[in-house]
């Protein structure tokens, strides 16, 4: 395999190996002691905190309130909604003994919270005046993984899950789309991920949902990542858990519910959307350090270190997350390589000659060749604009990559060729048997029926049956 001097496999040689090496070498994650678990290290957790805080703000701004529900759920709760329990059965972790005794009823470690939330909603909702009930939870969940991959598929991961109850279908569907819009904005505006919003086909729906909506991003190996989902549950869970309200007419009515979630798999998506053969590339809005200053000192002269600290203080006052790497035991070259690996958007190099000239050398992680001399006196004004430019550059780069790897495929041969390197836009009958055949032959699955797709009908690209959706469906191999 082709490796650079730090031992990172080239993406073009083995993308899976590249990803695995980067998440560890960039200090994002480590393996947990139990199979399939992960330890999110401080650098990785800071990225999650930045995403989490902005997502949490947007959720609260739309009227939702945070709550917390138990992680141990009576097994009988899951059995109340047949589709739901069937969909999750292979992934469940079940507690059968506690306190040295066998439990009267096994407890399921939370794979998702529709059931326990539904039980509480049935207690809290009585009248139409109690609606809508808009809840959100930040929590961990457990889904047993046979083939774990850090951030993307681990036995335990972190997420937020919204759960809401409404008086009618119209209000619940509006909520479902509101959540999807929030996810799309967060992916685009924070992570610089140009996602495609759409509906899942019946074979790809969340277990127990009437409709599932998704945002799909393309990674730099051409595969798709489901980055967030929002589900309209209809009255299925209201029926199972007796979530009812008395309307203003005095009639007893079932609530319509929704659920929606975004998880730490977004960190994996961030790595695979922007990273290169040097390692991680972080969009400034999610970078723990937006700027790293590397002082280049001579002997015991402290002038450069002091100047670096002053520059950092000015940048922090301007709202820029700044770190000074003053580790004396490491060479500047080592530091440059390390911060490139860790994806810092901007590096500032400051030596005695730079200090005399009143400038510093700026290096962008991507998109510019060489070093740019920047006046120290105006850094607090110029760096924020440079960071905004870098954020926009990453979004444009990812969008161009996705668009060049997405092809309209009208026949089977073109379809096979398209999904071997990216996505295919093709007409599809919607049948689960056809989807299973496509997956067995190509590894591709229907990622979504795009919300803004061109209106067109015709024969399915695989089986020839009339298309079911009135638009082309995005297909691709996925994580």
C-alpha positions as CSV (number, residue, x, y, z in Angstrom):
1,X,0.0,0.0,0.0
2,X,1.0,3.6,-0.7
3,X,1.7,5.5,2.6
4,X,3.0,8.9,3.4
5,X,5.7,9.5,6.0
6,X,3.1,9.3,8.9
7,X,1.9,5.9,7.7
8,X,-1.5,7.0,6.3
9,X,-2.8,4.8,3.5
10,X,-3.8,6.8,0.3
11,X,-7.5,7.1,-0.2
12,X,-7.2,5.8,-3.7
13,X,-5.4,2.7,-2.5
14,X,-7.7,1.6,0.4
15,X,-10.3,4.1,1.6
16,X,-11.4,1.9,4.5
17,X,-7.8,1.6,5.8
18,X,-7.3,5.4,5.3
19,X,-10.4,6.1,7.4
20,X,-9.5,3.8,10.1
21,X,-6.0,5.2,10.4
22,X,-7.2,8.9,10.3
23,X,-9.7,8.6,13.1
24,X,-7.1,7.1,15.4
25,X,-4.1,9.2,14.3
26,X,-6.0,12.5,14.4
27,X,-6.9,11.7,18.1
28,X,-10.6,11.5,17.6
29,X,-11.3,8.1,19.0
30,X,-10.0,4.9,20.6
31,X,-11.4,1.4,21.0
32,X,-13.5,0.6,24.1
33,X,-12.8,-2.6,26.1
34,X,-16.1,-4.2,25.0
35,X,-16.3,-5.3,21.4
36,X,-17.8,-2.7,19.1
37,X,-17.6,0.2,21.6
38,X,-15.6,3.4,21.3
39,X,-14.0,6.0,23.5
40,X,-14.4,9.4,22.0
41,X,-11.3,11.4,22.9
42,X,-11.3,15.1,23.9
43,X,-10.5,16.3,20.3
44,X,-13.2,14.2,18.8
45,X,-15.7,15.0,21.6
46,X,-15.1,18.8,21.1
47,X,-16.2,18.4,17.5
48,X,-19.4,16.7,18.7
49,X,-19.9,19.4,21.3
50,X,-19.7,22.1,18.7
51,X,-22.2,20.3,16.5
52,X,-24.4,19.4,19.5
53,X,-24.6,22.9,20.8
54,X,-25.7,24.4,17.5
55,X,-28.2,21.6,16.8
56,X,-29.6,21.9,20.4
57,X,-30.0,25.7,19.9
58,X,-31.9,25.2,16.7
59,X,-34.1,22.5,18.2
60,X,-35.0,24.7,21.2
61,X,-35.6,27.7,18.9
62,X,-38.4,25.8,17.3
63,X,-40.2,25.2,20.6
64,X,-38.9,21.8,21.7
65,X,-37.9,21.0,25.2
66,X,-35.1,18.6,26.4
67,X,-36.0,15.7,28.6
68,X,-34.4,12.4,29.6
69,X,-35.9,8.9,29.6
70,X,-34.5,5.7,31.1
71,X,-32.1,3.6,29.2
72,X,-33.5,0.3,30.5
73,X,-36.9,-0.4,28.8
74,X,-39.2,-3.3,29.7
75,X,-39.0,-5.9,26.9
76,X,-42.8,-6.0,26.7
77,X,-42.8,-2.3,25.6
78,X,-41.1,-3.1,22.4
79,X,-43.5,-6.0,21.7
80,X,-46.5,-3.6,21.6
81,X,-45.6,-2.4,18.1
82,X,-44.9,-5.4,15.9
83,X,-42.9,-3.8,13.1
84,X,-40.8,-1.9,15.6
85,X,-39.7,-4.9,17.6
86,X,-39.1,-7.0,14.5
87,X,-36.9,-4.3,13.0
88,X,-34.7,-4.0,16.1
89,X,-34.7,-7.6,17.4
90,X,-31.2,-8.6,15.9
91,X,-29.6,-5.5,17.5
92,X,-31.0,-5.6,21.0
93,X,-28.9,-6.0,24.1
94,X,-31.1,-7.5,26.9
95,X,-30.5,-7.5,30.7
96,X,-31.8,-10.7,32.3
97,X,-30.1,-10.6,35.7
98,X,-29.5,-7.8,38.2
99,X,-28.8,-7.6,41.9
100,X,-27.8,-11.3,41.8
101,X,-31.2,-12.4,40.7
102,X,-33.0,-13.2,37.5
103,X,-35.4,-10.4,36.6
104,X,-39.1,-11.0,36.4
105,X,-39.1,-9.3,33.0
106,X,-36.0,-8.7,30.9
107,X,-34.9,-5.1,30.3
108,X,-33.8,-3.9,26.9
109,X,-30.9,-1.5,26.8
110,X,-32.3,1.5,24.8
111,X,-31.9,1.0,21.0
112,X,-34.2,4.0,20.5
113,X,-36.9,5.6,22.7
114,X,-40.2,5.5,20.9
115,X,-41.6,3.0,23.3
116,X,-40.7,4.5,26.6
117,X,-41.6,8.0,25.3
118,X,-44.9,6.7,24.1
119,X,-45.6,5.3,27.5
120,X,-45.0,8.7,29.1
121,X,-46.9,10.6,26.5
122,X,-50.0,8.5,27.2
123,X,-49.8,9.8,30.8
124,X,-49.0,13.4,30.0
125,X,-51.5,14.0,27.2
126,X,-55.2,14.4,28.0
127,X,-56.6,17.3,26.1
128,X,-56.0,19.0,22.8
129,X,-54.6,21.8,25.0
130,X,-51.7,19.5,25.8
131,X,-50.7,19.4,22.1
132,X,-48.3,19.6,20.4
133,X,-46.0,17.9,22.8
134,X,-42.5,18.6,21.6
135,X,-39.7,16.7,23.3
136,X,-36.0,16.1,22.6
137,X,-33.5,13.9,24.3
138,X,-29.7,13.8,24.2
139,X,-28.6,10.3,25.1
140,X,-26.6,7.1,24.3
141,X,-28.2,4.1,22.6
142,X,-27.0,0.5,22.1
143,X,-27.4,-1.5,18.9
144,X,-25.4,-4.7,18.8
145,X,-23.0,-4.5,15.9
146,X,-21.3,-7.5,14.3
147,X,-19.0,-5.4,12.0
148,X,-18.2,-2.2,14.0
149,X,-16.5,0.8,12.5
150,X,-15.6,3.8,14.6
151,X,-18.4,6.5,14.6
152,X,-20.2,4.8,11.7
153,X,-21.4,1.6,13.3
154,X,-20.6,1.0,17.0
155,X,-22.5,-0.9,19.6
156,X,-23.0,2.3,21.6
157,X,-23.2,5.8,20.2
158,X,-24.5,9.2,21.1
159,X,-27.3,11.1,19.5
160,X,-30.3,13.3,19.9
161,X,-33.8,11.9,19.3
162,X,-36.8,14.1,19.0
163,X,-40.2,12.8,19.8
164,X,-43.4,14.7,19.3
165,X,-47.2,14.2,19.4
166,X,-49.8,16.2,17.4
167,X,-53.5,16.5,17.0
168,X,-53.6,15.5,13.3
169,X,-51.6,14.2,10.4
170,X,-51.0,17.6,8.8
171,X,-49.3,19.0,12.0
172,X,-47.2,15.8,12.5
173,X,-46.0,15.8,8.9
174,X,-45.1,19.5,9.1
175,X,-43.0,18.6,12.2
176,X,-41.3,15.8,10.3
177,X,-40.2,18.1,7.6
178,X,-39.2,20.8,10.1
179,X,-36.8,18.4,11.7
180,X,-35.4,17.3,8.3
181,X,-34.9,20.9,7.4
182,X,-32.9,21.5,10.6
183,X,-30.7,18.5,9.8
184,X,-30.1,19.7,6.3
185,X,-29.1,23.2,7.5
186,X,-26.8,21.8,10.2
187,X,-25.1,19.4,7.7
188,X,-24.6,22.2,5.1
189,X,-23.9,25.2,7.3
190,X,-21.7,23.5,10.0
191,X,-20.3,20.4,8.5
192,X,-20.1,21.7,4.9
193,X,-21.8,18.5,3.7
194,X,-24.1,19.0,0.7
195,X,-26.7,16.5,1.5
196,X,-29.7,15.4,-0.6
197,X,-33.0,15.4,1.3
198,X,-35.6,12.8,0.3
199,X,-38.0,10.0,1.3
200,X,-36.9,6.4,2.0
201,X,-38.5,3.6,-0.1
202,X,-40.7,1.2,1.9
203,X,-37.9,-1.3,2.2
204,X,-35.6,1.3,3.7
205,X,-38.0,2.8,6.2
206,X,-37.5,3.0,10.0
207,X,-39.1,0.1,11.7
208,X,-42.7,1.1,12.6
209,X,-42.7,4.4,10.6
210,X,-45.4,5.4,8.0
211,X,-42.8,7.5,6.2
212,X,-39.1,8.0,6.7
213,X,-37.2,11.1,5.4
214,X,-33.4,11.3,5.2
215,X,-30.5,13.5,4.3
216,X,-27.9,11.6,2.3
217,X,-24.3,12.7,1.9
218,X,-21.6,11.5,-0.5
219,X,-18.3,10.5,1.0
220,X,-15.0,10.8,-0.9
221,X,-15.1,7.1,-2.0
222,X,-18.4,7.7,-3.7
223,X,-20.5,5.9,-1.0
224,X,-23.5,7.4,0.7
225,X,-23.9,8.2,4.4
226,X,-27.3,8.5,5.9
227,X,-26.6,11.6,8.0
228,X,-30.0,12.2,9.7
229,X,-33.5,10.8,9.6
230,X,-37.0,12.1,10.4
231,X,-40.0,9.8,10.7
232,X,-43.8,10.3,10.5
233,X,-45.2,7.5,12.7
234,X,-48.9,8.1,12.0
235,X,-51.0,6.7,14.8
236,X,-49.1,3.4,15.1
237,X,-47.4,4.1,18.4
238,X,-50.4,6.1,19.6
239,X,-52.5,2.9,19.1
240,X,-49.9,0.7,20.8
241,X,-49.4,3.0,23.8
242,X,-52.9,4.6,24.0
243,X,-51.7,8.1,23.3
244,X,-55.0,9.9,23.1
245,X,-56.5,13.4,23.6
246,X,-59.9,14.8,24.0
247,X,-60.6,17.2,21.1
248,X,-62.5,20.5,21.4
249,X,-65.6,18.6,20.1
250,X,-65.3,16.3,23.1
251,X,-64.4,13.3,21.0
252,X,-61.5,11.0,22.0
253,X,-58.8,11.0,19.3
254,X,-55.5,9.3,18.7
255,X,-52.4,11.4,18.5
256,X,-50.1,11.5,15.5
257,X,-46.4,11.1,16.5
258,X,-43.0,11.7,15.0
259,X,-39.4,10.8,15.8
260,X,-36.1,12.1,14.4
261,X,-32.4,11.7,15.1
262,X,-28.9,12.7,14.3
263,X,-25.9,10.9,15.9
264,X,-22.1,10.8,16.3
265,X,-22.0,9.1,12.9
266,X,-21.9,12.7,11.6
267,X,-18.3,12.8,12.9
268,X,-17.4,9.9,10.6
269,X,-19.2,11.7,7.8
270,X,-17.1,14.8,8.5
271,X,-13.9,12.7,8.1
272,X,-15.0,11.1,4.9
273,X,-16.5,14.1,3.3
274,X,-13.4,16.4,3.5
275,X,-10.4,14.3,4.4
276,X,-7.4,13.8,2.1
277,X,-4.2,11.8,2.0
278,X,-2.6,14.0,4.7
279,X,-5.4,13.2,7.1
280,X,-8.4,15.0,8.6
281,X,-9.8,18.3,7.1
282,X,-12.1,20.2,9.4
283,X,-14.6,22.9,8.4
284,X,-13.9,25.9,10.6
285,X,-17.3,25.9,12.3
286,X,-16.7,22.4,13.8
287,X,-12.9,22.7,14.3
288,X,-11.8,22.5,18.0
289,X,-9.0,24.8,17.0
290,X,-9.6,27.0,14.0
291,X,-6.1,28.4,14.1
292,X,-2.9,26.9,15.5
293,X,0.1,29.1,16.0
294,X,3.5,27.4,15.8
295,X,6.2,29.6,17.4
296,X,9.7,29.1,15.9
297,X,12.1,30.0,18.7
298,X,15.9,30.3,19.1
299,X,17.5,29.1,22.3
300,X,16.2,30.9,25.4
301,X,14.7,33.8,23.5
302,X,11.1,34.2,24.8
303,X,10.0,37.1,22.5
304,X,8.4,34.8,19.9
305,X,6.5,32.8,22.5
306,X,5.2,36.0,24.1
307,X,4.2,37.4,20.7
308,X,2.4,34.1,19.8
309,X,0.5,34.3,23.1
310,X,-0.5,37.9,22.4
311,X,-1.7,37.1,18.9
312,X,-3.7,34.1,20.3
313,X,-5.3,36.4,22.8
314,X,-6.4,38.9,20.1
315,X,-7.8,36.1,17.9
316,X,-9.7,34.6,20.8
317,X,-11.2,38.0,21.6
318,X,-12.4,38.1,18.0
319,X,-14.1,34.8,18.5
320,X,-11.5,32.5,16.9
321,X,-10.7,29.2,18.6
322,X,-6.9,29.5,18.8
323,X,-4.2,27.2,20.2
324,X,-0.5,27.9,20.6
325,X,1.7,24.8,20.1
326,X,4.7,25.8,22.2
327,X,5.9,22.2,23.0
328,X,9.7,22.6,23.2
329,X,10.5,19.0,22.7
330,X,9.0,18.9,19.1
331,X,10.4,20.4,15.9
332,X,8.3,22.8,13.9
333,X,8.1,20.3,11.0
334,X,6.7,17.7,13.3
335,X,4.1,20.1,14.5
336,X,3.1,21.1,11.0
337,X,2.5,17.5,10.0
338,X,0.6,16.8,13.2
339,X,-1.8,19.7,12.8
340,X,-2.3,18.8,9.1
341,X,-3.2,15.3,10.2
342,X,-5.7,16.8,12.8
343,X,-7.3,18.9,10.2
344,X,-6.8,22.4,11.6
345,X,-8.1,25.0,9.0
346,X,-5.3,27.6,9.5
347,X,-1.7,27.3,10.7
348,X,0.3,30.4,11.6
349,X,4.1,30.2,11.7
350,X,5.8,32.8,13.7
351,X,9.6,33.2,13.9
352,X,12.1,35.9,14.8
353,X,12.3,37.3,11.3
354,X,8.5,37.3,11.0
355,X,8.3,39.1,14.3
356,X,10.8,41.8,13.1
357,X,8.7,42.2,9.9
358,X,5.5,42.5,11.8
359,X,4.0,39.5,10.0
360,X,3.3,35.8,10.2
361,X,3.1,33.1,7.6
362,X,-0.3,31.6,7.1
363,X,-0.9,28.1,5.7
364,X,-4.5,27.0,4.8
365,X,-5.2,23.3,5.2
366,X,-6.6,23.1,1.7
367,X,-7.3,25.3,-1.3
368,X,-4.1,27.4,-1.4
369,X,-0.6,26.7,-2.4
370,X,2.3,27.9,-0.2
371,X,2.5,30.3,2.6
372,X,1.0,33.7,2.8
373,X,2.5,36.6,4.7
374,X,-0.1,38.2,7.0
375,X,0.3,41.4,9.0
376,X,0.1,40.6,12.7
377,X,-1.6,43.9,13.5
378,X,-4.7,43.1,11.4
379,X,-5.0,39.3,12.1
380,X,-8.1,39.7,14.3
381,X,-9.9,41.4,11.4
382,X,-8.6,39.2,8.5
383,X,-8.6,35.7,10.0
384,X,-12.4,35.4,10.6
385,X,-13.0,36.2,6.9
386,X,-10.4,33.7,5.9
387,X,-12.2,31.1,8.0
388,X,-15.5,31.9,6.3
389,X,-13.8,31.5,2.9
390,X,-12.4,28.2,3.9
391,X,-15.8,27.0,5.1
392,X,-17.4,28.0,1.8
393,X,-14.5,26.4,-0.2
394,X,-15.1,23.0,1.6
395,X,-18.8,23.1,0.8
396,X,-18.2,23.9,-2.8
397,X,-15.5,21.2,-3.1
398,X,-17.8,18.6,-1.6
399,X,-20.7,19.7,-3.8
400,X,-18.6,19.5,-7.0
401,X,-17.3,16.1,-6.0
402,X,-20.8,14.8,-5.4
403,X,-22.2,16.2,-8.6
404,X,-19.3,14.8,-10.7
405,X,-19.9,11.3,-9.1
406,X,-23.7,11.3,-9.7
407,X,-25.0,10.1,-13.0
408,X,-28.4,9.7,-14.6
409,X,-28.6,6.0,-15.6
410,X,-31.3,5.0,-18.0
411,X,-30.2,1.4,-18.5
412,X,-28.8,-1.4,-16.4
413,X,-25.2,-1.2,-17.7
414,X,-25.0,2.5,-17.1
415,X,-26.5,1.9,-13.6
416,X,-23.8,-0.7,-12.7
417,X,-21.1,1.6,-13.9
418,X,-22.5,4.6,-12.0
419,X,-22.8,2.9,-8.6
420,X,-19.3,1.5,-8.9
421,X,-17.8,4.9,-8.3
422,X,-20.7,7.0,-7.0
423,X,-24.5,7.4,-7.2
424,X,-27.0,6.6,-9.9
425,X,-30.2,8.6,-10.6
426,X,-32.6,6.0,-12.0
427,X,-36.3,5.2,-12.3
428,X,-37.4,2.5,-9.9
429,X,-40.5,0.3,-9.4
430,X,-40.3,0.5,-5.6
431,X,-40.5,-3.2,-5.2
432,X,-38.6,-4.8,-2.3
433,X,-37.7,-7.8,-4.4
434,X,-36.2,-5.6,-7.1
435,X,-34.3,-3.7,-4.5
436,X,-32.9,-6.9,-3.0
437,X,-31.8,-8.0,-6.5
438,X,-30.1,-4.7,-7.2
439,X,-28.3,-4.9,-3.9
440,X,-27.1,-8.5,-4.4
441,X,-25.7,-7.6,-7.9
442,X,-24.2,-4.2,-7.2
443,X,-24.1,-3.6,-3.4
444,X,-26.3,-0.5,-4.1
445,X,-29.5,0.4,-2.3
446,X,-32.0,3.2,-2.9
447,X,-30.7,6.1,-0.8
448,X,-33.7,8.3,-1.2
449,X,-36.5,9.6,-3.5
450,X,-35.4,13.3,-3.7
451,X,-37.8,15.9,-2.5
452,X,-36.9,18.2,-5.4
453,X,-36.4,15.6,-8.2
454,X,-37.4,16.2,-11.7
455,X,-40.9,14.8,-12.5
456,X,-40.5,11.8,-14.8
457,X,-41.9,8.3,-15.2
458,X,-40.9,5.2,-17.1
459,X,-39.7,1.7,-16.7
460,X,-37.6,0.6,-13.7
461,X,-33.9,0.5,-14.5
462,X,-33.7,-3.2,-13.3
463,X,-37.0,-5.0,-13.8
464,X,-38.8,-2.8,-16.4
465,X,-42.0,-2.3,-14.3
466,X,-43.4,1.2,-14.4
467,X,-41.7,3.5,-11.9
468,X,-43.5,4.2,-8.6
469,X,-42.3,7.6,-7.6
470,X,-42.7,10.0,-10.5
471,X,-39.0,10.9,-10.3
472,X,-35.7,9.3,-10.4
473,X,-34.4,7.6,-7.2
474,X,-30.8,8.0,-5.9
475,X,-29.0,4.7,-5.6
476,X,-25.6,4.1,-4.1
477,X,-23.5,1.8,-2.0
478,X,-23.8,3.0,1.6
479,X,-22.2,3.0,5.1
